[in-house]
Amino acid sequence: EDMLLFILLSTVLVIGTEAAITDLNCTHRVGADIKYAESAVNCRNKMSDANCQLIYGNAVKANTNDADRDAKCAGNPVNPQLLHTAISICPKQCGYCCLTPAFNCQNKPRPRYPCSSVTQDMCESNAWRDILAEDCPKTCGLCDSGSCIDEAPGCNLDNALICQSKNLQSFVQKYCKKTCGLCNTASTAAPPPTGAPGVGCGTNSNCVNWVRNGFCSSTFYTEAHKRQYCGRLCGLC
């Protein structure tokens, strides 16, 4: 560790620091402000905290935006090699926990237990582990457990923005299951149609599977579509 520390200090000390957040990885919007998310710091550094402090300066703090990451974490603009190194050795110090393999995926849209209410004790409990690994892997740092994988590289770029893209849902459902929280879905049924909906309260034969896969909470479909195809199960009529 000492030799690695010397090499890192020798190569990154020439990089300066900036103010305000410019690298939006592991951030979220609070009103009009961009702040570091809890997911930026909910892991452990691989090196000692003292050495991470020595290499990268002050640690990122959740729910703040008064200072940018130290530029040695990834550079400004972001240098992929520096970013990879920071994630590998000092992810908590630099606020990159959400990019580590254990946390770099999404929770299920409709978990059996609300992921926001999951505690660390639950994450570590054998009684809860299988359920939370499937439904709340991002919350518990269980993204690298199980056999579900992304079949395409880059699904997790830009805070997994691809998961919310209306035009790429077919690609996402096939190639980005792990990142987008689509693992272990029971259905292979096609998603609901997106043509102009009619009237009435629908009960399509595929509703149970669609609802399980997040149809009711999806922003991709309008309320009119939800009412038309699965209105009763979505509680809209």
C-alpha positions as CSV (number, residue, x, y, z in Angstrom):
1,E,0.0,0.0,0.0
2,D,2.9,2.4,0.8
3,M,4.4,2.0,-2.7
4,L,1.0,2.5,-4.4
5,L,0.6,5.6,-2.2
6,F,3.9,7.0,-3.3
7,I,3.2,6.4,-7.0
8,L,-0.3,8.1,-6.7
9,L,1.1,11.1,-4.9
10,S,3.8,11.5,-7.5
11,T,1.4,11.5,-10.4
12,V,-1.6,13.5,-9.0
13,L,-0.2,16.2,-6.8
14,V,0.3,18.5,-9.8
15,I,-3.5,18.7,-10.3
16,G,-5.3,21.6,-8.6
17,T,-8.7,21.8,-7.0
18,E,-11.9,23.5,-8.1
19,A,-15.0,24.8,-6.3
20,A,-18.6,23.8,-6.9
21,I,-19.7,20.5,-8.4
22,T,-18.7,19.9,-12.0
23,D,-18.6,16.1,-12.1
24,L,-22.3,15.0,-11.6
25,N,-21.6,11.3,-10.9
26,C,-23.4,10.2,-7.6
27,T,-25.3,13.5,-7.3
28,H,-29.0,14.3,-7.1
29,R,-31.1,17.4,-7.5
30,V,-32.5,19.1,-4.4
31,G,-34.8,21.9,-5.6
32,A,-32.7,24.0,-7.9
33,D,-29.4,22.7,-6.5
34,I,-27.2,19.7,-7.4
35,K,-25.8,18.0,-4.3
36,Y,-23.9,14.9,-3.5
37,A,-26.2,12.0,-2.9
38,E,-26.0,9.6,0.0
39,S,-25.0,7.0,-2.5
40,A,-21.8,8.9,-3.1
41,V,-20.4,7.9,0.3
42,N,-22.3,4.8,1.4
43,C,-19.3,2.4,1.0
44,R,-15.8,2.0,2.4
45,N,-12.5,3.1,1.0
46,K,-10.2,0.2,-0.1
47,M,-7.1,2.0,1.2
48,S,-7.0,3.4,4.7
49,D,-9.0,6.6,5.2
50,A,-5.8,8.3,6.3
51,N,-4.0,7.5,3.0
52,C,-7.1,8.4,1.0
53,Q,-7.1,11.8,2.8
54,L,-3.4,12.2,2.0
55,I,-3.9,11.4,-1.7
56,Y,-7.2,13.1,-2.5
57,G,-7.7,15.8,0.2
58,N,-11.0,16.5,1.9
59,A,-13.7,13.9,1.6
60,V,-16.9,14.4,-0.2
61,K,-19.9,14.9,2.1
62,A,-23.5,13.9,1.3
63,N,-26.1,16.5,0.7
64,T,-23.6,19.3,0.2
65,N,-22.6,21.3,-2.9
66,D,-20.3,24.0,-1.5
67,A,-17.1,22.3,-2.9
68,D,-16.3,20.2,-5.9
69,R,-14.4,16.9,-5.6
70,D,-10.7,17.4,-5.3
71,A,-9.5,17.5,-8.9
72,K,-7.1,14.7,-8.2
73,C,-10.1,12.3,-7.9
74,A,-10.8,12.4,-11.6
75,G,-9.5,15.6,-13.1
76,N,-11.4,18.5,-14.6
77,P,-12.6,17.6,-17.2
78,V,-12.9,14.0,-16.1
79,N,-10.0,11.8,-16.9
80,P,-11.2,8.2,-17.2
81,Q,-8.0,6.7,-15.9
82,L,-8.0,8.9,-12.8
83,L,-11.7,8.2,-12.2
84,H,-11.1,4.4,-12.4
85,T,-8.2,4.7,-9.9
86,A,-10.3,6.7,-7.5
87,I,-13.2,4.2,-7.7
88,S,-10.8,1.3,-7.2
89,I,-9.0,2.6,-4.1
90,C,-10.8,5.5,-2.4
91,P,-14.4,5.6,-3.6
92,K,-15.8,7.0,-0.4
93,Q,-13.2,9.8,-0.2
94,C,-14.0,11.0,-3.7
95,G,-17.7,10.4,-3.5
96,Y,-17.9,7.6,-6.1
97,C,-19.5,4.8,-4.1
98,C,-22.4,4.6,-6.6
99,L,-19.9,3.7,-9.3
100,T,-18.4,0.8,-7.5
101,P,-19.5,-2.7,-8.6
102,A,-21.5,-3.3,-5.4
103,F,-23.6,-0.2,-5.8
104,N,-23.6,0.4,-9.6
105,C,-27.2,-0.7,-10.4
106,Q,-30.7,0.4,-9.7
107,N,-33.3,-0.9,-7.2
108,K,-36.4,-2.5,-8.6
109,P,-39.2,0.0,-9.5
110,R,-41.7,-1.9,-7.4
111,P,-39.9,-3.7,-4.6
112,R,-41.7,-6.0,-2.2
113,Y,-40.4,-3.8,0.7
114,P,-39.7,-0.1,0.2
115,C,-36.0,0.3,-0.4
116,S,-36.0,3.7,1.2
117,S,-37.0,2.0,4.5
118,V,-34.3,-0.7,4.4
119,T,-31.7,-0.4,7.2
120,Q,-28.1,-1.6,7.2
121,D,-29.1,-4.4,9.7
122,M,-31.6,-5.6,7.2
123,C,-29.0,-5.6,4.4
124,E,-26.7,-7.8,6.5
125,S,-29.5,-10.1,7.7
126,N,-29.6,-13.6,6.2
127,A,-33.3,-13.5,6.5
128,W,-33.6,-10.5,4.2
129,R,-30.6,-11.0,1.9
130,D,-32.2,-12.9,-1.0
131,I,-35.1,-10.4,-1.2
132,L,-33.0,-7.3,-0.9
133,A,-30.4,-8.6,-3.4
134,E,-33.2,-8.9,-5.9
135,D,-35.3,-5.9,-5.0
136,C,-32.9,-3.3,-3.4
137,P,-29.4,-4.2,-4.5
138,K,-28.3,-0.6,-4.9
139,T,-29.4,0.3,-1.3
140,C,-27.6,-2.7,0.2
141,G,-24.5,-2.8,-2.1
142,L,-25.5,-6.1,-3.5
143,C,-25.3,-5.3,-7.2
144,D,-22.5,-7.7,-7.8
145,S,-24.3,-10.6,-6.3
146,G,-26.4,-13.0,-8.3
147,S,-26.2,-13.9,-12.0
148,C,-28.0,-10.9,-13.6
149,I,-25.7,-8.8,-15.7
150,D,-25.7,-6.0,-18.2
151,E,-25.0,-7.4,-21.7
152,A,-23.9,-4.1,-23.1
153,P,-21.1,-1.9,-21.8
154,G,-21.8,1.7,-20.5
155,C,-25.3,1.2,-19.2
156,N,-24.2,2.9,-16.0
157,L,-22.8,6.0,-17.6
158,D,-24.2,9.5,-16.6
159,N,-26.0,8.1,-13.5
160,A,-27.6,5.4,-15.7
161,L,-29.5,8.0,-17.7
162,I,-30.3,5.4,-20.3
163,C,-32.7,3.7,-18.0
164,Q,-35.0,6.8,-18.3
165,S,-34.8,7.2,-22.0
166,K,-38.2,6.7,-23.7
167,N,-36.7,5.8,-27.0
168,L,-34.3,3.1,-25.7
169,Q,-36.6,1.0,-23.5
170,S,-36.4,-2.1,-25.8
171,F,-32.6,-1.9,-25.6
172,V,-32.6,-1.3,-21.9
173,Q,-34.9,-4.2,-21.1
174,K,-32.7,-6.6,-23.1
175,Y,-29.2,-5.3,-22.5
176,C,-29.1,-3.2,-19.3
177,K,-31.1,-5.3,-16.9
178,K,-28.7,-5.1,-14.0
179,T,-28.1,-1.3,-14.1
180,C,-31.8,-0.5,-14.6
181,G,-33.2,-2.7,-11.9
182,L,-34.8,-5.2,-14.3
183,C,-33.3,-8.4,-12.9
184,N,-35.4,-11.5,-12.2
185,T,-38.6,-10.2,-13.8
186,A,-41.0,-13.0,-14.2
187,S,-42.5,-11.9,-17.5
188,T,-41.3,-12.2,-21.0
189,A,-44.5,-10.5,-22.2
190,A,-44.1,-7.5,-24.5
191,P,-44.5,-4.1,-22.8
192,P,-47.8,-2.2,-23.1
193,P,-48.5,-0.5,-26.4
194,T,-47.9,3.2,-26.7
195,G,-50.5,4.2,-29.3
196,A,-53.3,6.6,-28.5
197,P,-55.4,5.1,-25.7
198,G,-59.1,4.9,-25.8
199,V,-61.5,5.3,-22.8
200,G,-62.5,3.0,-20.0
201,C,-60.7,1.1,-17.3
202,G,-58.6,-1.6,-18.8
203,T,-57.6,-5.0,-17.4
204,N,-55.3,-6.4,-20.1
205,S,-54.3,-10.0,-19.7
206,N,-50.7,-9.0,-19.3
207,C,-51.3,-6.5,-16.5
208,V,-50.1,-8.6,-13.7
209,N,-46.7,-8.9,-15.3
210,W,-46.6,-5.3,-16.5
211,V,-47.4,-4.0,-13.0
212,R,-44.8,-6.2,-11.5
213,N,-42.3,-4.7,-13.9
214,G,-43.1,-1.1,-12.9
215,F,-45.7,-0.1,-15.4
216,C,-47.9,1.8,-12.9
217,S,-45.0,3.9,-11.7
218,S,-43.2,4.4,-15.0
219,T,-42.9,7.9,-16.4
220,F,-42.7,6.4,-19.9
221,Y,-46.4,5.9,-20.1
222,T,-49.1,8.5,-19.6
223,E,-51.8,8.1,-17.0
224,A,-54.2,7.7,-19.9
225,H,-52.3,4.7,-21.1
226,K,-52.1,3.2,-17.6
227,R,-55.9,3.7,-17.1
228,Q,-56.6,2.2,-20.6
229,Y,-54.6,-1.0,-20.2
230,C,-54.2,-1.7,-16.4
231,G,-56.4,0.9,-14.7
232,R,-57.8,-1.3,-12.0
233,L,-54.5,-2.8,-10.9
234,C,-52.8,0.6,-11.0
235,G,-55.6,2.0,-8.8
236,L,-56.7,4.6,-11.3
237,C,-60.4,3.5,-11.6
